[in-house]
Amino acid sequence: MASRTAVKLMLALVLGLPILLAVLGWVMGLLTAMGDAAAANVLRHIHTGASVLWLVSVVGLVVVLAIETLDTDSNEPRQE
């Protein structure tokens, strides 16, 4: 079942990327306070890319779970 692998991957991204985003935000603030605007700007771009990746993974997770739910018949027992 390739869909189980996709669900696991997207779930890991959905749960893991907010932690990365929080750390990037904290480091951006630290670098800005230290006066290193160039490095903070680079991290801002990385933060934006990670945010887009998180949104794509949330949408992908919903789509994969919807496909998996529609694929299974409610009358049949679920196979693991």
Sine and cosine of phi, psi and omega as CSV:
sin_phi,cos_phi,sin_psi,cos_psi,sin_omega,cos_omega
0.00,0.00,0.96,-0.27,0.02,-1.00
-0.95,0.32,-0.42,0.91,-0.04,-1.00
-0.93,0.37,-0.53,0.85,0.05,-1.00
-0.91,0.43,-0.64,0.77,0.04,-1.00
-0.91,0.42,-0.66,0.75,0.02,-1.00
-0.90,0.43,-0.66,0.75,0.02,-1.00
-0.90,0.44,-0.68,0.73,0.01,-1.00
-0.89,0.46,-0.69,0.72,0.00,-1.00
-0.90,0.44,-0.73,0.68,-0.04,-1.00
-0.94,0.35,-0.56,0.83,0.06,-1.00
-0.91,0.41,-0.64,0.77,0.06,-1.00
-0.89,0.46,-0.64,0.77,0.03,-1.00
-0.92,0.38,-0.68,0.73,-0.02,-1.00
-0.90,0.44,-0.59,0.81,-0.01,-1.00
-1.00,0.07,-0.50,0.87,-0.09,-1.00
-1.00,0.04,-0.57,0.82,-0.06,-1.00
-0.91,0.42,-0.58,0.81,0.06,-1.00
-0.88,0.48,-0.52,0.86,0.07,-1.00
-0.92,0.39,-0.70,0.71,0.05,-1.00
-0.88,0.47,-0.66,0.75,0.00,-1.00
-0.90,0.44,-0.63,0.78,0.03,-1.00
-0.91,0.42,-0.67,0.74,0.01,-1.00
-0.91,0.40,-0.68,0.73,0.03,-1.00
-0.88,0.47,-0.65,0.76,0.04,-1.00
-0.89,0.45,-0.66,0.75,0.02,-1.00
-0.91,0.42,-0.70,0.72,-0.02,-1.00
-0.93,0.38,-0.59,0.81,0.07,-1.00
-0.87,0.49,-0.70,0.71,0.04,-1.00
-0.89,0.45,-0.64,0.77,0.03,-1.00
-0.90,0.44,-0.72,0.70,0.00,-1.00
-0.91,0.41,-0.60,0.80,0.04,-1.00
-0.91,0.42,-0.66,0.75,0.02,-1.00
-0.92,0.40,-0.49,0.87,0.02,-1.00
-0.99,0.14,-0.15,0.99,0.04,-1.00
1.00,-0.04,0.18,0.98,0.00,-1.00
-0.99,-0.13,0.98,0.18,-0.08,-1.00
-0.94,0.35,-0.53,0.85,-0.03,-1.00
-0.91,0.41,-0.72,0.70,0.01,-1.00
-0.93,0.37,-0.60,0.80,0.05,-1.00
-0.90,0.43,-0.59,0.81,0.03,-1.00
-0.92,0.40,-0.66,0.75,0.05,-1.00
-0.88,0.47,-0.70,0.71,0.02,-1.00
-0.91,0.40,-0.51,0.86,0.06,-1.00
-0.90,0.44,-0.64,0.77,0.04,-1.00
-0.93,0.38,-0.65,0.76,0.05,-1.00
-0.90,0.43,-0.64,0.77,0.03,-1.00
-0.88,0.47,-0.67,0.74,0.02,-1.00
-0.90,0.44,-0.69,0.72,0.04,-1.00
-0.89,0.45,-0.66,0.75,0.03,-1.00
-0.92,0.38,-0.56,0.83,0.05,-1.00
-0.91,0.41,-0.68,0.74,0.04,-1.00
-0.90,0.43,-0.68,0.73,0.04,-1.00
-0.88,0.48,-0.63,0.78,0.03,-1.00
-0.90,0.43,-0.71,0.71,0.02,-1.00
-0.89,0.46,-0.66,0.75,0.03,-1.00
-0.90,0.44,-0.64,0.77,-0.01,-1.00
-0.94,0.34,-0.55,0.83,0.07,-1.00
-0.91,0.43,-0.73,0.68,0.02,-1.00
-0.90,0.44,-0.68,0.73,0.03,-1.00
-0.89,0.46,-0.64,0.77,0.03,-1.00
-0.90,0.44,-0.68,0.73,0.03,-1.00
-0.89,0.45,-0.68,0.74,-0.01,-1.00
-0.91,0.41,-0.72,0.70,-0.01,-1.00
-0.90,0.44,-0.67,0.74,0.03,-1.00
-0.92,0.40,-0.60,0.80,0.05,-1.00
-0.92,0.40,-0.67,0.74,0.04,-1.00
-0.89,0.45,-0.68,0.73,0.00,-1.00
-0.90,0.43,-0.63,0.77,0.01,-1.00
-0.93,0.37,-0.67,0.74,0.00,-1.00
-0.95,0.32,-0.44,0.90,-0.01,-1.00
-0.95,0.30,-0.52,0.85,-0.03,-1.00
-1.00,0.08,0.62,-0.78,0.05,-1.00
-1.00,0.05,0.71,-0.70,-0.06,-1.00
-0.94,0.34,-0.31,0.95,0.00,-1.00
-0.99,0.10,-0.37,0.93,-0.03,-1.00
-1.00,0.00,0.58,-0.82,0.09,-1.00
-0.93,0.37,0.58,-0.81,-0.04,-1.00
-0.96,0.28,0.72,-0.69,0.03,-1.00
-1.00,-0.08,0.72,-0.70,-0.01,-1.00
-1.00,-0.09,0.00,0.00,0.00,0.00
